Amino acid sequence: MQSAANFGQEKRELQAVLDSGIFNRAPNLAHVLTYVCTQYFEGAAEQIKEYNIAVEALGRPAVFDQKRDSIVRVEAHRLRKRLREYYEADGADHAIRIEIPPGQYAPVFLPQLPPGPSLSQDALVAPPERNGGALQTLDPAVLKDPAVLKDHAVLKSNGNPEAVAMAPLALPAPAERRPKISLYVVALAVVALAVSTSAIALYASRKGAKVVVPPPVSLVPAGSQEIRILAGHPNGNYTDRAGRTWRSDRYFEGGTVFEAGNRPIAGTRDPQLYQSRREGAFTYDIPLPPGVYELRLFFAEMLYGENNMAGGGETSRLFDVYINGTEVLHEFDVISEAGSSAADIRAFKNIAPAADGKLHLKFEPFSNPAFLNALEITPGAPGKLRPIRMVSRDHAYTDKQGRVWEPDQYSRGGQLVLRTEPVAKTDDPELFHGERFGNLKYVIPVPPGRYGVTLYFAEAWFGPGTPAGGGSGSRVFDILSNGIALRRNFDLFKEARGGARAFTLASHGLEPDAQGKLTISLTPVRNYACINAVEVVDESK
């Protein structure tokens, strides 16, 4: 067991978080974080249980019943989110960070990676001297200095004929005479950069070209393990409906940026993810800590296809995608998969950084330029996709087992409604209070494999004593997976043996289609179909 004396750095980090002010309006979160860290420092991590947190940190009475009171799970969910936001902003440069992993309450203290440049080291290149001297590059030691990289970001051409490349920096002496770059030289480089920027802006204004000045970017992925990037998005972050932060474009080389404005996108509740894109022949080289990850690539074809500016349709744009040099999508056709102006997501598991500590993505045109709207990298598990859990509501929900259910996504058709009636035959009735009803389906992106799908239902509209009345036979619908019937003429009231009673339907060994989708369809036979939650578990061996 590690002694408390060995936790000096961890204790200082805890105090820094508590002093940061992020808990000024959330004292409960400060109490929970202080309690779990103190227990950890004292070697009593095994005592960090839901009951102990409720009674000892939150002041609940000794008769606290975690089945009836979800305060600890709720506050733990809020605390995880608050810590994540802190380390994406004020705490991004800390040597270590505190996390409370989902499914447990004991903290972990993770070292932050040192910053690494998102531009290649040859980005800063000296021009030939006036006397015909050879090209020189800045000392690699200086290029690796985070302060220099932060203060002297260089704009590189992205393949757009209107883009303006930054003029190289002039160094005052040949490399053989200056084996080390002095602070004096760096200062001259800064002045040269400022002059070059002004000259470029003046030239561009005269030629009518658009000068794109990239915003300052973090050179290390926020949180080091979850990365979400809006391809082509020049600056600012976007927080999606699930509360996840998507950052401006970074780690790329090549390609051209396009903005679509506020175009409607079918098949998504977050159309903002698809409003910008990087297009052409381009790569992403993303620094990652060692480990196993999941990767999701986001596409929506808004140039070609019906009702789009360039017209056409299938075969109008084909391209290949490579991960660490291996082709994973061949002659990929977004319109063929999803149609035009519609969201399409491709998911990959067992993703790991290459030997150089980076994940290398390459987008290669086959017919017309390749493109990408967004990408997401999240922690994975060896050989398996992490479970996908979605609840039919607008907000995430943490169940009584501490599992997080994401807000409704991947849905097509139907609409959401909140049900307030008590639900029997379940230890977690809150899971059934959101409902999607209608003629609907879920198009869930998954890698090749076999999956178990569990559907959660509770009849809250039909039955004795309800405004709609009825009972057995009032709501009947078919349930299909990729067109194959799982249940025909499914009568929810009859199967659950009454209204407001939880019922789950599990199917196993389901495989995605050739487009990497599990499509779960609920097709009405009599009145509308309905569903409360969906769970997908990778059953691959």
C-alpha positions as CSV (number, residue, x, y, z in Angstrom):
1,M,0.0,0.0,0.0
2,Q,1.3,3.4,-0.9
3,S,1.9,5.8,2.0
4,A,0.3,9.2,2.1
5,A,3.7,10.8,2.0
6,N,4.0,9.7,-1.6
7,F,1.1,11.8,-2.8
8,G,2.6,15.3,-2.7
9,Q,2.0,16.1,-6.4
10,E,-1.5,14.6,-6.3
11,K,-2.4,16.6,-3.2
12,R,-1.2,19.8,-4.8
13,E,-3.2,19.0,-7.9
14,L,-6.4,18.5,-5.8
15,Q,-5.8,21.8,-4.0
16,A,-5.3,23.5,-7.4
17,V,-8.6,22.2,-8.6
18,L,-10.4,23.2,-5.4
19,D,-8.9,26.7,-5.6
20,S,-9.7,27.2,-9.3
21,G,-13.3,28.3,-8.6
22,I,-15.0,25.7,-10.7
23,F,-17.0,24.5,-7.7
24,N,-18.0,28.0,-6.4
25,R,-21.6,27.3,-7.2
26,A,-21.4,23.5,-6.8
27,P,-20.2,22.8,-3.2
28,N,-21.5,19.2,-3.4
29,L,-19.0,18.5,-6.2
30,A,-16.2,19.9,-4.1
31,H,-17.3,17.7,-1.1
32,V,-17.4,14.6,-3.3
33,L,-14.0,15.2,-4.9
34,T,-12.3,16.0,-1.6
35,Y,-13.8,12.9,0.0
36,V,-12.8,10.4,-2.7
37,C,-9.3,11.9,-3.0
38,T,-8.7,11.8,0.7
39,Q,-9.8,8.2,0.9
40,Y,-7.4,7.4,-2.0
41,F,-4.5,9.2,-0.3
42,E,-5.2,7.3,3.0
43,G,-5.0,3.9,1.1
44,A,-8.8,3.3,1.6
45,A,-9.8,3.4,-2.1
46,E,-11.8,0.2,-1.5
47,Q,-14.1,2.1,0.9
48,I,-15.1,4.6,-1.8
49,K,-18.7,3.3,-2.2
50,E,-21.9,5.0,-3.1
51,Y,-23.3,4.7,0.4
52,N,-20.2,6.1,2.0
53,I,-20.1,9.1,-0.3
54,A,-23.7,9.8,0.4
55,V,-23.4,9.6,4.2
56,E,-19.8,10.9,4.8
57,A,-19.5,13.5,2.0
58,L,-23.0,14.6,1.3
59,G,-24.5,14.4,4.8
60,R,-27.2,11.9,4.0
61,P,-28.6,10.0,7.0
62,A,-27.4,6.5,7.9
63,V,-30.6,5.1,6.5
64,F,-29.7,6.3,3.0
65,D,-31.1,4.0,0.3
66,Q,-29.2,4.2,-3.0
67,K,-32.0,2.5,-4.8
68,R,-34.3,5.3,-4.0
69,D,-31.9,8.3,-3.9
70,S,-29.6,8.8,-6.9
71,I,-27.8,11.8,-5.6
72,V,-24.3,10.2,-5.6
73,R,-24.7,9.0,-9.3
74,V,-26.0,12.4,-10.3
75,E,-23.2,14.4,-8.6
76,A,-20.5,12.0,-9.9
77,H,-21.8,12.5,-13.4
78,R,-21.6,16.3,-12.9
79,L,-18.2,16.0,-11.3
80,R,-16.8,14.0,-14.3
81,K,-18.1,16.7,-16.7
82,R,-16.7,19.6,-14.6
83,L,-13.3,18.0,-14.4
84,R,-13.2,17.3,-18.1
85,E,-14.1,20.9,-18.8
86,Y,-11.4,22.2,-16.4
87,Y,-8.7,20.1,-18.0
88,E,-9.7,21.3,-21.5
89,A,-9.3,24.9,-20.4
90,D,-7.5,26.3,-17.3
91,G,-5.9,22.9,-16.3
92,A,-4.7,21.9,-19.8
93,D,-1.1,22.6,-18.9
94,H,-1.0,20.8,-15.6
95,A,1.4,17.9,-15.2
96,I,-1.3,15.6,-14.0
97,R,-5.0,15.5,-14.1
98,I,-7.7,14.0,-11.9
99,E,-10.4,11.7,-13.4
100,I,-13.3,9.7,-12.0
101,P,-13.7,6.9,-14.5
102,P,-17.2,5.9,-15.4
103,G,-18.4,2.9,-13.4
104,Q,-16.3,3.7,-10.3
105,Y,-15.9,6.5,-7.7
106,A,-12.2,6.1,-6.9
107,P,-10.1,8.8,-8.5
108,V,-7.2,8.2,-10.8
109,F,-4.3,10.7,-11.3
110,L,-3.1,10.6,-14.9
111,P,0.1,12.3,-16.2
112,Q,-0.4,14.8,-19.0
113,L,1.6,14.3,-22.1
114,P,4.2,17.0,-23.0
115,P,3.0,19.2,-25.8
116,G,3.9,18.2,-29.4
117,P,3.6,20.3,-32.5
118,S,0.6,19.9,-34.8
119,L,2.7,21.2,-37.7
120,S,5.8,19.4,-39.0
121,Q,9.2,20.5,-37.9
122,D,10.0,21.8,-41.3
123,A,7.3,24.3,-41.1
124,L,9.8,27.0,-40.1
125,V,12.3,27.2,-42.9
126,A,14.9,29.9,-43.5
127,P,15.1,31.4,-47.1
128,P,18.3,31.4,-49.1
129,E,20.7,34.2,-48.1
130,R,21.2,37.0,-50.4
131,N,24.8,35.8,-51.0
132,G,23.5,32.5,-52.2
133,G,23.8,30.6,-48.9
134,A,22.0,27.3,-48.4
135,L,18.6,26.8,-46.9
136,Q,18.7,26.6,-43.1
137,T,16.1,25.3,-40.6
138,L,15.6,26.3,-37.0
139,D,17.3,24.2,-34.4
140,P,15.1,21.1,-33.6
141,A,15.5,21.9,-29.9
142,V,13.9,25.3,-30.4
143,L,11.2,23.8,-32.6
144,K,10.3,21.4,-29.7
145,D,10.0,24.2,-27.2
146,P,6.3,24.5,-26.5
147,A,6.6,28.3,-25.8
148,V,8.2,28.9,-29.2
149,L,5.6,26.8,-31.0
150,K,2.8,28.5,-29.2
151,D,4.1,32.0,-29.9
152,H,5.2,31.5,-33.5
153,A,2.5,29.4,-35.2
154,V,3.0,29.3,-38.9
155,L,0.3,29.2,-41.6
156,K,0.9,26.6,-44.2
157,S,-0.8,26.4,-47.6
158,N,-3.8,24.0,-47.5
159,G,-4.1,23.5,-51.2
160,N,-6.6,26.2,-51.8
161,P,-5.3,28.5,-54.7
162,E,-6.6,31.5,-52.7
163,A,-4.7,30.4,-49.5
164,V,-1.6,32.4,-48.8
165,A,1.5,30.6,-47.4
166,M,3.5,32.3,-44.7
167,A,6.8,33.7,-45.8
168,P,9.8,31.7,-44.4
169,L,11.8,33.2,-41.5
170,A,15.3,34.5,-42.3
171,L,18.2,33.5,-40.0
172,P,21.2,35.9,-39.7
173,A,24.0,33.4,-40.2
174,P,24.9,30.1,-41.9
175,A,24.1,27.0,-39.8
176,E,27.8,25.9,-39.5
177,R,28.6,29.1,-37.7
178,R,25.6,29.0,-35.4
179,P,25.2,25.5,-34.1
180,K,22.8,26.8,-31.5
181,I,19.9,29.3,-32.0
182,S,20.3,32.1,-29.5
183,L,17.4,34.0,-28.0
184,Y,18.6,37.0,-30.1
185,V,17.9,34.9,-33.3
186,V,14.5,33.8,-32.0
187,A,13.6,37.4,-31.4
188,L,14.7,38.3,-34.9
189,A,12.5,35.5,-36.2
190,V,9.5,36.8,-34.3
191,V,10.0,40.3,-35.9
192,A,10.4,38.7,-39.3
193,L,7.2,36.7,-38.8
194,A,5.3,39.9,-37.9
195,V,6.6,41.7,-40.9
196,S,5.8,38.8,-43.1
197,T,2.3,38.6,-41.8
198,S,1.7,42.3,-42.6
199,A,3.1,42.0,-46.1
200,I,1.0,39.0,-46.8
201,A,-2.1,40.7,-45.6
202,L,-1.4,43.7,-47.8
203,Y,-0.6,41.6,-50.9
204,A,-3.7,39.5,-50.4
205,S,-6.0,42.5,-50.0
206,R,-4.7,43.9,-53.3
207,K,-5.2,40.5,-55.1
208,G,-8.6,39.9,-53.5
209,A,-7.4,36.7,-51.8
210,K,-8.7,35.7,-48.4
211,V,-6.1,35.6,-45.7
212,V,-6.8,32.8,-43.2
213,V,-5.1,33.2,-39.9
214,P,-5.4,30.1,-37.8
215,P,-6.4,30.5,-34.1
216,P,-4.1,29.5,-31.3
217,V,-4.5,25.7,-30.8
218,S,-3.6,23.4,-28.0
219,L,-0.8,21.1,-29.2
220,V,-2.0,18.2,-27.0
221,P,-5.4,16.6,-27.2
222,A,-7.6,17.9,-24.4
223,G,-7.9,15.2,-21.8
224,S,-5.3,13.2,-23.8
225,Q,-7.8,10.4,-24.5
226,E,-10.9,12.0,-26.0
227,I,-10.5,14.0,-29.2
228,R,-13.3,15.6,-31.2
229,I,-12.4,17.7,-34.2
230,L,-14.6,19.7,-36.6
231,A,-12.7,19.4,-39.9
232,G,-12.4,22.7,-41.7
233,H,-13.8,24.7,-38.7
234,P,-11.4,27.6,-38.3
235,N,-11.9,28.7,-34.7
236,G,-14.0,28.2,-31.6
237,N,-15.4,25.1,-29.9
238,Y,-18.9,23.6,-30.3
239,T,-20.7,21.8,-27.5
240,D,-23.1,19.1,-28.9
241,R,-26.5,18.0,-27.5
242,A,-24.7,15.4,-25.3
243,G,-22.5,18.1,-23.7
244,R,-19.3,16.9,-25.6
245,T,-16.9,19.6,-26.8
246,W,-15.8,19.6,-30.5
247,R,-12.7,21.6,-31.2
248,S,-11.5,23.6,-34.3
249,D,-9.5,21.9,-37.0
250,R,-6.0,20.8,-36.1
251,Y,-3.3,18.1,-36.8
252,F,-4.0,18.3,-40.6
253,E,-1.8,18.6,-43.7
254,G,-3.2,19.6,-47.1
255,G,-6.7,20.0,-48.3
256,T,-9.0,23.0,-48.7
257,V,-11.6,24.3,-46.2
258,F,-15.3,24.8,-47.1
259,E,-18.1,26.2,-44.9
260,A,-21.7,25.2,-45.7
261,G,-23.5,27.7,-43.4
262,N,-26.6,26.4,-41.7
263,R,-27.6,23.7,-44.1
264,P,-30.2,21.1,-43.0
265,I,-28.7,17.7,-42.5
266,A,-30.9,14.6,-42.4
267,G,-30.3,11.8,-39.9
268,T,-28.7,13.8,-37.1
269,R,-29.8,15.8,-34.2
270,D,-26.5,17.7,-34.3
271,P,-26.3,19.3,-37.9
272,Q,-23.6,21.7,-36.7
273,L,-21.1,18.8,-36.9
274,Y,-21.4,18.8,-40.6
275,Q,-21.4,22.5,-41.5
276,S,-17.7,22.6,-42.4
277,R,-15.4,20.2,-44.2
278,R,-11.8,19.6,-45.3
279,E,-11.6,18.6,-48.9
280,G,-9.0,17.3,-51.3
281,A,-6.0,15.0,-50.7
282,F,-5.1,15.5,-47.0
283,T,-3.9,13.8,-43.9
284,Y,-4.3,14.0,-40.1
285,D,-1.4,13.0,-37.8
286,I,-2.9,13.0,-34.3
287,P,-0.8,12.5,-31.2
288,L,-2.2,9.9,-28.9
289,P,-1.0,8.2,-25.7
290,P,-0.4,4.4,-26.0
291,G,-3.7,2.5,-25.8
292,V,-6.7,1.1,-27.7
293,Y,-9.2,3.6,-29.1
294,E,-12.4,3.8,-31.1
295,L,-12.5,6.1,-34.1
296,R,-15.6,7.6,-35.8
297,L,-15.5,9.6,-39.0
298,F,-18.4,11.9,-39.9
299,F,-19.5,12.7,-43.4
300,A,-22.4,14.5,-45.1
301,E,-22.3,15.1,-48.9
302,M,-23.4,18.7,-49.5
303,L,-21.9,19.4,-53.0
304,Y,-23.0,16.4,-55.1
305,G,-26.4,14.7,-55.2
306,E,-30.0,15.6,-55.6
307,N,-30.9,19.2,-54.7
308,N,-27.2,20.0,-54.2
309,M,-25.2,22.5,-56.3
310,A,-23.1,20.1,-58.4
311,G,-25.9,17.6,-59.0
312,G,-25.0,14.0,-59.8
313,G,-25.4,11.3,-57.3
314,E,-23.8,7.9,-56.8
315,T,-20.2,7.7,-58.2
316,S,-19.9,11.5,-58.3
317,R,-17.4,11.4,-55.4
318,L,-15.3,8.4,-54.5
319,F,-12.3,8.3,-52.3
320,D,-10.2,6.0,-50.1
321,V,-9.4,6.3,-46.4
322,Y,-6.3,4.9,-44.7
323,I,-5.6,4.4,-41.0
324,N,-1.9,4.1,-40.2
325,G,-1.2,3.1,-43.8
326,T,-3.9,0.4,-44.0
327,E,-6.9,1.1,-46.4
328,V,-10.1,0.9,-44.4
329,L,-12.6,2.4,-46.9
330,H,-12.2,1.7,-50.6
331,E,-13.8,4.0,-53.2
332,F,-16.0,5.3,-50.4
333,D,-19.3,6.8,-51.7
334,V,-21.2,8.8,-49.1
335,I,-24.3,9.3,-51.3
336,S,-24.5,5.5,-51.9
337,E,-24.4,5.0,-48.1
338,A,-26.6,7.8,-46.8
339,G,-27.9,9.9,-49.7
340,S,-27.1,13.6,-50.2
341,S,-27.2,16.2,-47.4
342,A,-27.5,13.3,-44.9
343,A,-25.3,12.3,-42.0
344,D,-23.1,9.2,-42.4
345,I,-20.8,7.9,-39.6
346,R,-18.2,5.1,-40.0
347,A,-17.0,3.5,-36.8
348,F,-13.7,1.6,-36.2
349,K,-12.4,-0.3,-33.2
350,N,-9.0,-1.6,-32.1
351,I,-7.4,1.7,-33.1
352,A,-3.9,2.4,-31.8
353,P,-1.2,5.1,-32.5
354,A,1.7,4.1,-34.7
355,A,5.2,3.7,-33.5
356,D,5.8,7.4,-33.6
357,G,2.9,8.0,-31.1
358,K,0.5,9.4,-33.7
359,L,-2.6,8.2,-35.4
360,H,-2.2,8.7,-39.1
361,L,-5.3,9.2,-41.2
362,K,-5.1,9.7,-45.0
363,F,-7.9,10.7,-47.4
364,E,-7.1,10.0,-51.0
365,P,-9.3,11.1,-53.9
366,F,-10.4,8.5,-56.5
367,S,-12.9,10.5,-58.4
368,N,-13.3,14.1,-57.2
369,P,-11.7,15.3,-53.9
370,A,-12.0,13.4,-50.7
371,F,-13.7,15.1,-47.7
372,L,-14.3,14.9,-44.0
373,N,-16.7,16.8,-41.7
374,A,-15.6,15.7,-38.3
375,L,-13.7,12.9,-36.4
376,E,-14.0,11.5,-32.9
377,I,-11.5,9.4,-31.0
378,T,-12.5,7.8,-27.7
379,P,-11.0,5.2,-25.3
380,G,-11.7,1.7,-26.5
381,A,-11.3,-1.9,-25.4
382,P,-9.1,-4.6,-27.0
383,G,-11.1,-6.5,-29.7
384,K,-14.5,-5.0,-28.8
385,L,-16.6,-1.9,-29.2
386,R,-17.6,-0.3,-26.0
387,P,-21.3,-0.7,-25.2
388,I,-23.6,1.9,-26.8
389,R,-26.5,2.9,-24.6
390,M,-29.1,5.5,-25.6
391,V,-32.1,6.7,-23.8
392,S,-35.1,8.3,-25.6
393,R,-34.7,11.8,-24.2
394,D,-32.7,14.9,-24.8
395,H,-30.3,14.5,-21.9
396,A,-27.9,11.8,-20.7
397,Y,-29.0,9.6,-17.8
398,T,-26.8,7.7,-15.3
399,D,-28.6,4.6,-14.2
400,K,-28.5,2.9,-10.8
401,Q,-25.5,0.8,-11.8
402,G,-23.6,4.0,-12.6
403,R,-23.7,3.4,-16.4
404,V,-24.2,6.5,-18.6
405,W,-26.9,6.4,-21.2
406,E,-26.4,9.0,-23.9
407,P,-29.2,11.2,-25.1
408,D,-31.2,9.9,-28.1
409,Q,-29.1,9.8,-31.3
410,Y,-28.9,7.8,-34.6
411,S,-32.7,8.0,-34.8
412,R,-34.7,8.5,-38.0
413,G,-38.4,9.3,-37.8
414,G,-40.6,9.5,-34.8
415,Q,-40.6,12.1,-32.0
416,L,-39.6,12.3,-28.4
417,V,-42.1,12.7,-25.5
418,L,-41.7,12.6,-21.8
419,R,-43.7,10.1,-19.8
420,T,-44.2,10.7,-16.1
421,E,-46.3,7.7,-15.1
422,P,-44.6,5.3,-12.6
423,V,-43.2,2.2,-14.2
424,A,-43.3,-1.1,-12.5
425,K,-41.2,-4.3,-12.8
426,T,-37.9,-2.4,-12.9
427,D,-35.3,-1.2,-10.4
428,D,-34.7,1.8,-12.6
429,P,-38.0,3.4,-13.6
430,E,-36.4,6.6,-14.7
431,L,-34.9,4.8,-17.7
432,F,-38.4,4.4,-19.1
433,H,-39.6,8.0,-18.7
434,G,-38.4,9.1,-22.1
435,E,-40.1,7.7,-25.2
436,R,-39.7,8.0,-29.0
437,F,-42.9,7.0,-30.9
438,G,-43.9,6.9,-34.5
439,N,-42.6,5.0,-37.6
440,L,-39.0,5.0,-36.6
441,K,-35.6,3.4,-36.8
442,Y,-32.1,3.7,-35.3
443,V,-29.2,3.6,-37.8
444,I,-26.3,2.7,-35.4
445,P,-22.7,2.8,-36.8
446,V,-20.6,-0.2,-35.7
447,P,-17.5,-2.0,-37.0
448,P,-17.9,-5.6,-38.4
449,G,-18.7,-8.1,-35.8
450,R,-21.6,-9.7,-33.9
451,Y,-23.7,-7.6,-31.5
452,G,-26.4,-8.1,-28.9
453,V,-29.2,-5.5,-29.0
454,T,-31.6,-5.0,-26.1
455,L,-34.7,-2.8,-26.6
456,Y,-36.4,-1.2,-23.6
457,F,-40.2,-0.7,-23.6
458,A,-43.0,0.4,-21.2
459,E,-46.6,1.1,-22.4
460,A,-47.5,4.5,-21.1
461,W,-50.3,5.5,-23.4
462,F,-52.7,2.5,-23.8
463,G,-54.4,0.5,-21.1
464,P,-57.2,0.7,-18.5
465,G,-57.3,4.0,-16.6
466,T,-55.3,5.9,-19.3
467,P,-56.7,8.7,-21.4
468,A,-56.4,6.5,-24.5
469,G,-57.9,3.4,-22.9
470,G,-57.6,0.1,-24.7
471,G,-55.1,-2.6,-23.9
472,S,-54.0,-5.7,-25.7
473,G,-54.1,-5.1,-29.5
474,S,-54.1,-1.3,-29.2
475,R,-50.4,-0.9,-30.2
476,V,-48.8,-3.5,-32.5
477,F,-45.6,-3.1,-34.6
478,D,-42.9,-5.1,-36.3
479,I,-39.3,-5.0,-35.1
480,L,-36.5,-5.6,-37.7
481,S,-32.7,-5.6,-37.8
482,N,-31.3,-4.7,-41.2
483,G,-34.6,-5.8,-42.7
484,I,-34.7,-9.2,-40.9
485,A,-37.7,-9.6,-38.6
486,L,-36.9,-10.0,-34.9
487,R,-40.6,-9.9,-33.9
488,R,-43.7,-9.6,-36.0
489,N,-46.9,-8.1,-34.7
490,F,-45.2,-7.2,-31.4
491,D,-48.0,-6.3,-28.9
492,L,-46.3,-4.3,-26.1
493,F,-49.2,-4.3,-23.7
494,K,-49.7,-8.0,-24.1
495,E,-46.0,-8.9,-23.8
496,A,-45.5,-6.8,-20.7
497,R,-48.8,-8.1,-19.2
498,G,-50.2,-4.6,-18.7
499,G,-49.5,-1.0,-19.0
500,A,-46.7,1.0,-17.3
501,R,-44.7,-2.2,-16.8
502,A,-41.1,-2.5,-18.0
503,F,-40.3,-5.0,-20.7
504,T,-37.0,-5.7,-22.5
505,L,-36.4,-7.6,-25.7
506,A,-32.9,-8.9,-26.3
507,S,-31.5,-10.3,-29.6
508,H,-28.1,-11.7,-30.1
509,G,-25.6,-12.4,-32.9
510,L,-26.8,-9.4,-35.0
511,E,-24.4,-8.3,-37.8
512,P,-24.1,-4.8,-39.4
513,D,-24.7,-4.4,-43.1
514,A,-21.9,-3.7,-45.7
515,Q,-22.2,0.0,-44.8
516,G,-21.3,-0.6,-41.2
517,K,-24.7,0.0,-39.7
518,L,-27.1,-1.8,-37.4
519,T,-30.5,-0.5,-38.5
520,I,-33.2,-1.3,-35.9
521,S,-36.6,-0.5,-37.4
522,L,-39.9,-0.3,-35.5
523,T,-42.7,-0.3,-38.1
524,P,-46.3,0.3,-37.1
525,V,-49.0,-2.3,-37.7
526,R,-51.7,-0.7,-35.5
527,N,-51.0,2.7,-34.0
528,Y,-47.5,4.0,-33.6
529,A,-44.5,2.0,-32.5
530,C,-42.6,3.2,-29.4
531,I,-39.3,2.7,-27.5
532,N,-37.7,4.0,-24.4
533,A,-34.0,3.0,-24.6
534,V,-31.5,1.0,-26.8
535,E,-28.5,-0.9,-25.7
536,V,-25.9,-2.4,-28.1
537,V,-23.1,-4.7,-26.8
538,D,-20.3,-6.2,-28.8
539,E,-20.4,-10.0,-28.6
540,S,-17.4,-10.6,-30.8
541,K,-15.0,-13.2,-29.4
